[in-house]
């Protein structure tokens, strides 16, 4: 009998290889057959799993600044405190907006981060527009109502940027948020100095730390309080990062917020742009933006081209020149 040629494939080996290939295909199909339904089932369970109930809601209606004849933008933010004490943004929450001049009455729904906004034309050039944001009472949660403001400033306005986190209150920044407003004193001369400058400047109170509805409302209420007119801070727009500079919230840092604010103000207004802070790093950053910057309370080694101020009264003397 002749021997098989060494170069000719063995029929038995070919059959074995073909069988192995056939066995491998069903294994892959089987894995996919189970993995895809299980993945879809997991996604469905995640979607339908009950979220922690928001035991309490917090609402903020933000201040805005517009130029004459520009549309009005209304912005609100809703956060909640869950039953286990954690803070969460309230996605899908309905908020009613009301504005008396135009008869605006509409409902907004918050997005993923708890924000909602509406932009629309506004007839005339009202210097100050007030609007209300409301959340009706629901089950055991009380209704909420907050007031928002839209300031109309001409392009040739002079703007004074005030670092509200470090320059206005006579209290450590970290303690401000947990202290009753009636117990927080202003830095000596701050409200009086700004009031004296109100005939020449528009004010923007910048706060990187007021990036939650409760904090935003607390800061604005403190700025508006005062037993006598001379103790009250003049009206101005209270601005915080995430509401007024989208994509630039506290996670990006305080300095980025101040930098972005100064950049946008310089683009929108052609008058004199001035900033005051008691934080050297903030003063250095604002000066690099070519904003005329004053530093409160520092006696030595100021950043380059930053003007030192011993007191708020000195700011008035310098800006009235």
C-alpha positions in Angstrom: 0.0 0.0 0.0 1.3 3.4 -0.9 2.0 5.9 2.0 0.1 9.2 2.0 2.1 12.1 0.6 3.6 14.2 3.4 2.4 17.4 1.7 -1.2 16.2 1.3 -3.6 17.3 4.2 -4.9 14.6 6.4 -8.7 14.4 5.9 -9.2 13.6 9.6 -7.3 16.7 10.7 -9.4 18.9 8.3 -12.6 17.6 9.7 -11.3 18.3 13.3 -10.4 21.9 12.3 -13.8 22.5 10.7 -15.6 21.1 13.8 -13.6 23.5 16.0 -14.5 26.5 13.9 -18.2 25.5 14.0 -17.9 25.2 17.8 -16.3 28.6 18.3 -19.1 30.5 16.4 -21.9 29.3 18.6 -19.9 30.4 21.7 -19.7 34.0 20.5 -23.3 34.0 19.5 -24.3 32.6 22.9 -22.3 35.3 24.7 -23.9 38.0 22.7 -27.3 36.4 23.0 -27.2 36.7 26.8 -25.1 39.9 27.2 -27.3 42.2 25.1 -30.6 41.4 26.9 -28.8 41.5 30.3 -27.4 44.9 29.5 -30.7 46.3 28.3 -32.3 44.9 31.5 -29.7 46.6 33.7 -30.3 49.9 31.9 -34.1 49.5 32.4 -33.6 48.8 36.1 -31.3 51.8 36.5 -33.9 54.0 34.7 -36.8 52.8 36.8 -35.0 52.6 40.1 -36.6 55.2 42.5 -34.3 58.2 43.0 -33.9 59.6 46.5 -36.9 61.9 47.3 -36.1 65.6 47.4 -37.4 66.4 50.8 -36.7 70.2 50.4 -36.2 72.4 47.3 -34.2 75.6 47.0 -34.9 78.1 44.2 -32.8 81.0 42.9 -33.9 83.6 40.4 -30.7 85.2 39.1 -29.7 88.8 38.4 -28.8 89.5 34.8 -27.3 92.5 32.9 -28.3 93.5 29.4 -27.6 96.3 26.9 -30.4 98.5 25.7 -32.7 96.9 23.1 -31.1 93.5 23.8 -33.4 90.5 24.7 -34.0 89.8 28.3 -32.7 86.5 29.7 -34.4 85.0 32.7 -32.5 82.3 34.6 -33.4 80.1 37.5 -31.7 77.3 39.4 -33.4 74.6 41.5 -31.6 72.3 44.0 -32.9 69.9 46.5 -31.9 68.2 49.7 -32.6 64.5 49.7 -34.1 62.6 52.5 -30.6 61.3 53.5 -29.2 64.9 53.6 -27.4 65.0 50.3 -27.7 67.9 47.9 -28.9 67.2 44.3 -29.9 69.2 41.3 -33.6 69.1 40.6 -34.0 67.9 37.0 -37.4 68.2 35.4 -38.8 70.6 38.0 -41.4 73.0 36.8 -40.9 76.7 37.6 -43.4 79.4 36.8 -42.1 82.9 35.6 -44.1 86.1 35.9 -43.1 89.6 34.8 -45.7 92.4 35.1 -44.5 94.9 32.5 -45.1 92.5 29.6 -47.6 90.2 31.3 -45.2 87.3 31.0 -46.6 84.1 32.5 -45.0 80.9 31.5 -43.6 77.6 32.8 -40.1 76.4 32.5 -38.7 73.0 33.2 -35.2 72.5 34.7 -32.6 70.6 32.8 -30.0 68.1 34.0 -28.1 70.5 36.2 -31.2 72.1 37.7 -31.1 75.2 35.5 -33.8 76.7 33.2 -33.8 79.9 31.2 -35.9 81.9 28.9 -34.8 84.7 26.5 -37.2 87.1 24.9 -37.5 90.6 23.5 -38.5 93.3 26.0 -40.0 96.6 24.8 -38.3 99.8 25.9 -35.2 100.2 28.0 -36.3 99.9 31.5 -33.3 100.4 33.8 -34.4 97.6 36.2 -36.8 94.8 35.4 -38.2 92.6 38.2 -39.5 89.1 37.7 -40.8 86.3 39.9 -40.0 82.6 39.9 -42.5 80.3 41.6 -42.7 76.6 42.5 -46.2 75.7 43.7 -46.7 73.7 46.9 -46.6 70.0 46.4 -47.5 67.3 49.0 -45.5 68.1 52.1 -43.2 70.6 50.4 -44.0 74.3 50.7 -44.3 76.5 47.7 -41.3 78.8 46.8 -41.0 82.2 45.4 -37.9 84.2 44.5 -37.4 87.6 42.8 -35.0 88.0 40.0 -33.7 91.3 38.4 -32.5 92.4 35.0 -30.4 95.5 34.9 -30.2 97.5 31.6 -26.9 99.4 31.3 -25.6 101.4 28.3 -22.4 100.3 26.6 -20.6 103.4 27.7 -21.2 102.6 31.4 -18.3 102.5 33.9 -18.3 99.2 35.8 -17.0 98.5 39.3 -16.3 94.8 39.9 -16.6 94.0 43.6 -15.1 90.8 45.0 -18.1 89.9 47.2 -16.4 86.8 48.7 -13.5 88.6 50.2 -14.0 92.4 50.3 -17.4 93.3 51.8 -18.0 91.3 55.0 -16.1 91.6 58.3 -16.1 87.9 58.8 -14.0 84.9 57.5 -15.3 83.8 54.2 -15.9 80.2 55.3 -18.1 81.4 58.2 -20.2 83.7 56.1 -22.6 81.0 54.9 -23.4 79.5 58.3 -23.9 82.9 60.1 -27.1 84.7 60.5 -27.2 87.8 58.2 -28.1 90.1 61.1 -24.8 89.1 62.8 -22.6 89.8 59.8 -21.1 93.2 59.8 -19.8 95.0 56.7 -16.1 96.0 56.5 -15.9 99.5 57.8 -16.9 102.1 55.1 -17.7 99.5 52.4 -21.4 100.4 51.9 -20.9 104.1 52.3 -18.0 104.2 49.8 -20.0 102.3 47.1 -23.0 104.5 47.7 -20.9 107.6 47.1 -19.7 106.1 43.8 -23.1 105.0 42.6 -23.6 108.2 40.5 -20.6 107.2 38.3 -20.5 103.4 38.4 -22.6 100.3 37.9 -21.8 97.5 40.3 -21.3 93.8 39.7 -20.9 91.8 42.9 -18.9 88.7 42.0 -19.1 85.6 44.1 -17.6 82.3 43.1 -18.9 80.7 46.3 -22.6 81.7 45.9 -23.0 78.8 43.4 -26.0 77.2 45.1 -29.5 78.7 45.3 -29.4 79.0 49.1 -26.1 80.7 49.1 -27.0 83.0 46.2 -30.2 84.1 48.0 -28.3 84.6 51.3 -25.7 86.9 49.7 -28.2 89.0 47.9 -30.3 89.4 51.0 -27.3 90.4 53.0 -26.3 93.1 50.4 -29.8 94.5 50.5 -30.2 94.6 54.3 -29.5 97.6 56.5 -31.2 99.5 59.2 -30.4 102.8 57.7 -29.9 103.9 54.1 -26.2 104.6 54.6 -25.8 101.0 55.8 -27.2 99.5 52.6 -25.1 98.5 49.6 -26.2 100.2 46.4 -28.1 98.1 43.8 -26.0 95.9 41.6 -26.0 92.6 39.8 -25.0 89.7 41.9 -23.2 87.2 39.6 -22.0 83.6 40.3 -20.2 81.2 38.0 -22.5 78.5 36.7 -25.5 80.7 36.1 -23.8 83.6 34.3 -20.7 81.9 32.7 -21.9 78.4 31.5 -19.2 75.7 31.8 -17.3 77.7 34.4 -18.5 76.6 37.8 -16.7 76.1 41.1 -15.0 73.0 39.9 -12.9 75.2 37.6 -11.9 77.5 40.5 -12.5 81.0 41.7 -9.7 82.6 39.7 -11.1 81.3 36.4 -14.5 82.8 37.3 -13.0 86.2 38.0 -10.9 86.0 34.8 -14.0 85.2 32.7 -16.1 87.9 34.3 -13.5 90.6 33.7 -13.1 89.4 30.1 -16.8 89.6 29.3 -17.3 92.9 31.0 -14.5 94.5 28.9 -16.1 93.2 25.7 -19.5 94.6 26.6 -18.7 97.9 28.1 -16.5 100.8 27.0 -16.5 102.9 30.1 -13.9 102.8 32.9 -13.6 99.3 34.3 -12.4 99.0 37.9 -12.1 96.1 40.4 -11.7 95.9 44.1 -10.6 92.9 46.1 -8.7 92.0 49.3 -7.2 88.9 47.7 -3.7 89.4 46.2 -4.0 86.5 43.8 -7.4 87.9 42.5 -5.9 91.4 42.2 -3.0 90.1 40.1 -5.3 88.2 37.8 -7.7 91.1 37.3 -4.8 93.5 36.6 -3.5 91.1 33.9 -6.8 91.5 32.3 -6.0 95.2 32.1 -8.7 96.0 34.6 -7.8 98.9 36.9 -7.5 97.0 40.2 -7.4 98.1 43.9 -6.3 95.8 46.7 -7.7 96.4 50.2 -5.8 95.9 53.4 -2.4 94.8 52.1 0.4 97.0 53.3 3.4 95.4 51.5 4.4 93.7 48.3 1.3 94.3 46.1 1.1 92.7 42.7 2.6 94.7 39.9 0.5 97.8 38.8 -2.1 97.1 41.6 -3.0 100.1 43.8 -3.1 99.5 47.5 -6.0 100.8 49.6 -5.8 101.2 53.4 -9.6 101.6 53.6 -12.8 101.8 51.5 -12.8 105.6 52.0 -9.5 105.8 50.1 -11.2 104.2 47.1 -13.7 107.0 46.9 -11.0 109.6 46.9 -9.1 107.9 44.1 -12.1 107.2 41.9 -13.6 110.7 42.3 -10.5 112.3 40.8 
